[in-house]
Amino acid sequence: MRRRINFRMSGLGGQGVVTSAHVLATAAAKENKYAISNPFFGAEKRMAPSESYCRIGDEPIYDRGELVYPDVIMIFHPHVITLNKSYTMPFYSGIKEGGIVIINSTIELLSDEHKEELEKKNVRHMNVAATNIAKEVAGTELASNMAMLGALLGITDIVTLESMDLAIQDRFGKKYVASGGTATLDEAIKKKFAKKEQLLKKNLETVQVAYKVGKEWASTLKELVLA
């Protein structure tokens, strides 16, 4: 495993892209790893481009801001690819040799040109039906970001499911002060569930189901992921 892994998450407003980076960094901190997360977006409104970054390593991390050279790219919405609704274009810009792209989609979105460029760097890509998993397990597409995180954990083992559970409890089970748009999304998620315990349970179950999907995909690879 690399001594430090950089994650870039691209999606649309309202999908919990910023929350995902924060939860992932929190989970890493639970394991005494060094982690930093930060968002990058313009207008805080639904369906506007939204991007966030998470850096995790076993040594202190000092750089912040836009993440230009990610090891892992997570695409939360097909429009990031099909309509170029992203602050980073093309969506795979800067990805490192041997990296991974995880796409929330049930169909193939990559063009032959995309695939050719990714193959040049030995980058593997996986489609995961994150929104479908969220609807089936949690009963709402608002948990799509939890499914994306679950798939990521299954592929990379960057943190354990136990640490992710603790991070989810921190984010949704306690009083947390967030920015306007993120706070609104958090409240929308909480209102979807009658009790906080149900919210935590459904989020974790969504992570667990997607984790198995990611783990199964990773097992088909001949080489170790992010070795």
Number of C-alpha atoms within 10 A of each C-alpha: 11 11 9 16 19 23 24 28 26 28 28 24 22 21 24 25 29 26 23 22 26 23 25 28 24 24 25 24 17 17 12 11 17 18 25 23 23 18 18 17 16 11 11 16 15 13 15 15 25 28 27 25 28 27 25 23 18 14 11 12 13 8 9 12 13 15 20 15 16 23 22 26 26 25 26 27 21 20 16 22 22 11 8 14 20 20 16 18 12 12 21 23 14 15 22 20 17 19 22 26 23 22 26 24 18 13 11 10 15 14 11 9 9 14 13 13 14 22 14 10 13 14 21 17 18 18 18 23 19 30 24 19 23 26 15 12 21 24 15 17 19 21 26 29 26 34 33 30 25 28 32 27 23 25 24 20 16 16 20 15 18 13 18 25 20 17 21 25 19 16 19 19 15 10 8 10 9 13 9 11 16 20 14 13 20 19 11 13 17 17 12 15 16 9 10 16 13 14 22 21 15 20 25 24 20 28 30 23 19 27 24 16 19 26 18 14 16 18 13 8 10 7 10 12 17 17 10
